[in-house]
Amino acid sequence: MRIIIAPDSFKGSLSAEMVAAAIEAGVRAVNPEIETIKIPMADGGEGTVDALVSSTGGRIIDTKATDPLGGEIMGRYGILGDEKTAVIEMAAVSGLPLVPPRMRNPLNTTTFGTGELIKHALELGCRKFIIGIGGSATNDAGTGMAQALGVIFRKPDGSVINDYMRGGLLKEVASIDMSGLNPLIRESDITVACDVDNPLLGERGCAYVYSPQKGATLEVVKILESSMMTFADILERDTGKNVRNYPGSGAAGGLGAGLMAFLGATLRPGIDLVLKAAQFENQIIGADYVLTGEGKLDEQTVYGKTIAGVTAVAKKHGIPVIAIVGKFIDSQKLIDMGLTSYFSICDGPNRLDYAMKNAAVLIESLSKRLVRLLIAVR
């Protein structure tokens, strides 16, 4: 028997690598001769770097960078096994958890550190990029990121804005000077892992939908929206890129728009990028089963989440897919998308804190029971 093990992380509990290891331990406890292949997964958010580095035999790079409030932080990103592709999670240096709750205000946060990670990878020779943009603390339209890569923002009097670009400075921008953009960007292929389709502006835009989650009051939301509307006109005039209505342009406080306009990036569903980079389809050929999983399974799973992506590829090859999850909400949509079945790791009326603390043991135990069943019906 040949089993592919391709889970996402159980958020707040186990990384995708840890989940995969627990599933494999359960499989091997039943029959050590079963062939297992671990391919840790992610959908562009938390865990994308670790999943891709692990599945491609890559390495982690640590480097100093700027945090959302302009302080110094030790950042990290991955270089895949091909030694040409950098995978970056913007949240590693520009993420909301890096800002203390009492200091959260997207008028004051910057994506400058994300640009520094891109620059560092360019200097190491990377010319392909996968950038995950979930979990941001920012609403600066990617201006901080662009500033770190040499883009200059000017005030109405022509003077340069030297402070880190942030949401509160968007209203100060009168022109954008692209002449200083790092020339290596033009040699690079940049793809953005994005799992939302929000535009830059309006009721579904970044200010109204996401900035309240980052500490914005209603008054701040209105300031951000007004500033972003004015800035969008300048961005399109000076870069020649009309991105305000592009699906995903509002992701990460407009970083999606900024990556497209400033760097010529392409936005794609995160799970598709991870599956391609991990060569998932090639690795599953000839498998008997795929075991996947994540913390929660519900109707939202079918819209571009990890389990949906894994299932779609396996379905093409007629391989049954079984999901191991912390919690599920039963839905016919999950079966309709091709998932064979799904099981919760909870072996009783467990509290959430107990399940999260003991997730590895519970995953291994469920994996044992599943494999015994798969062997019996084979």
C-alpha positions, -999 to 999 in steps of 0.1 A, spaced: 0 0 0 12 35 -9 -2 65 11 4 101 5 2 123 36 -6 159 27 -21 179 55 -22 216 63 -13 229 98 -37 227 127 -36 264 134 -24 273 168 -15 237 176 7 219 151 26 228 119 18 209 87 51 190 92 41 180 127 6 168 115 22 148 87 46 132 112 18 122 135 -2 107 107 28 88 95 35 75 130 0 61 131 3 44 97 37 28 106 24 17 140 -1 -5 122 22 -17 94 57 -4 90 59 -18 54 33 6 41 50 32 19 44 67 30 53 100 13 49 132 34 40 164 15 32 191 40 7 216 26 -4 252 30 -27 276 11 -5 307 11 -10 318 47 7 307 79 30 277 73 35 282 36 73 287 40 78 257 62 56 235 41 74 243 8 109 242 23 101 208 38 86 193 7 112 206 -17 144 200 4 150 238 7 164 259 35 153 287 58 171 321 57 171 343 88 178 381 84 171 413 102 141 433 90 117 461 99 86 452 119 52 468 113 59 497 137 93 504 123 114 485 149 139 458 142 130 421 140 146 389 130 127 379 99 128 346 80 119 332 46 126 301 26 146 292 -5 132 261 -22 153 231 -33 159 246 -67 179 274 -51 162 299 -73 128 303 -57 122 323 -26 90 318 -6 80 347 17 52 351 42 46 388 46 32 381 81 67 370 92 77 407 94 45 427 87 20 405 105 -7 415 130 6 393 159 38 414 158 19 444 170 7 445 207 -31 448 208 -30 482 225 -8 496 196 -28 482 167 -37 509 142 -32 505 104 -25 542 101 8 535 118 19 501 103 42 494 73 51 466 49 87 479 47 100 447 62 84 426 35 103 446 9 135 440 28 129 402 27 124 404 -11 156 425 -15 176 401 6 164 371 -15 173 391 -47 208 396 -34 212 359 -28 203 352 -64 166 343 -63 146 354 -93 114 335 -87 92 344 -58 61 330 -40 47 356 -16 20 347 8 1 378 20 -22 366 47 -23 379 83 -11 415 77 -11 443 102 -11 469 75 -32 491 52 -4 509 32 -11 495 -3 23 479 -4 40 513 -3 64 503 25 74 472 6 80 493 -26 100 519 -6 123 492 6 130 482 -30 138 517 -41 105 533 -51 104 570 -40 72 587 -28 70 625 -30 49 652 -14 31 679 -33 61 702 -29 83 675 -45 101 666 -13 108 629 -6 88 610 21 117 596 41 96 580 69 85 544 65 54 545 43 23 535 62 -14 539 60 -14 573 75 10 587 49 -9 576 18 -27 610 18 7 628 17 17 612 -16 15 634 -47 37 614 -70 55 581 -73 91 579 -87 98 544 -100 132 551 -114 150 538 -83 132 504 -82 158 476 -77 167 466 -113 167 429 -103 129 431 -100 127 433 -138 145 400 -141 122 383 -116 89 363 -117 68 372 -87 36 352 -79 14 362 -50 -5 335 -30 -39 351 -22 -70 334 -11 -94 364 -10 -110 383 -39 -116 417 -23 -110 448 -45 -89 477 -32 -118 501 -25 -154 502 -14 -175 482 9 -156 450 1 -122 468 0 -93 466 24 -102 495 46 -139 486 54 -135 448 55 -101 442 71 -87 473 89 -112 469 118 -95 436 125 -62 454 127 -73 480 153 -90 506 131 -119 526 146 -148 537 123 -131 571 120 -98 555 111 -116 533 85 -130 564 68 -96 581 68 -79 550 53 -106 546 26 -104 583 16 -66 582 15 -66 550 -5 -91 564 -31 -68 593 -38 -37 572 -37 -52 547 -62 -55 574 -88 -18 584 -83 -7 547 -84 -24 541 -117 -12 574 -132 24 569 -123 28 531 -128 4 527 -157 -13 498 -139 -50 498 -132 -54 474 -103 -81 488 -80 -108 464 -91 -86 433 -96 -98 404 -74 -74 403 -45 -60 438 -49 -74 446 -15 -57 417 2 -33 425 31 -43 461 32 -38 467 -5 -4 448 -6 -20 428 -34 -25 459 -55 10 472 -46 27 440 -56 10 440 -90 15 477 -97 50 482 -84 66 447 -91 45 433 -119 34 404 -97 6 379 -106 -20 369 -80 -30 333 -78 -48 310 -53 -23 300 -26 -30 263 -27 -24 261 -64 10 277 -60 20 253 -32 8 222 -51 28 232 -81 60 241 -61 58 208 -42 52 189 -75 22 173 -58 6 158 -88 38 140 -99 43 126 -64 8 111 -60 7 90 -92 2 54 -82 -9 61 -47 -37 41 -31 -49 68 -7 -43 105 2 -46 115 38 -50 152 42 -62 174 71 -65 208 88 -79 222 120 -115 229 107 -135 215 78 -167 233 67 -184 247 36 -157 274 33 -131 246 26 -144 242 -9 -134 277 -18 -96 274 -24 -85 259 9 -58 232 12 -81 202 14 -100 214 -17 -68 217 -37 -54 184 -26 -88 167 -34 -91 182 -68 -57 168 -79 -62 134 -64 -97 132 -80 -81 135 -114 -62 103 -108 -90 85 -91 -73 84 -57 -95 84 -26 -89 113 -2 -96 111 35 -94 142 58 -83 141 94 -95 173 111 -100 188 145 -136 198 138 -160 195 109 -194 208 100 -210 181 79 -219 193 43 -227 176 11 -205 202 -6 -175 184 8 -185 151 -8 -195 168 -40 -160 183 -44 -145 148 -43 -136 142 -7 -141 105 1 -147 110 38 -136 130 69 -130 122 106 -125 143 137 -95 135 160 -117 141 190 -124 108 207 -150 122 230 -166 154 242 -131 170 245 -126 207 253 -108 228 227 -77 234 248 -74 197 255 -77 188 218 -51 215 208 -26 204 235 -29 167 226 -34 171 189 -4 150 179 -15 120 200 -51 123 188 -40 124 152 -18 94 156 -45 74 173 -71 83 146 -46 74 119 -41 39 134 -79 33 133 -82 45 97 -53 24 84 -67 -7 100 -99 0 82 -82 7 48 -62 -26 51 -94 -45 59 -113 -32 29 -84 -34 5 
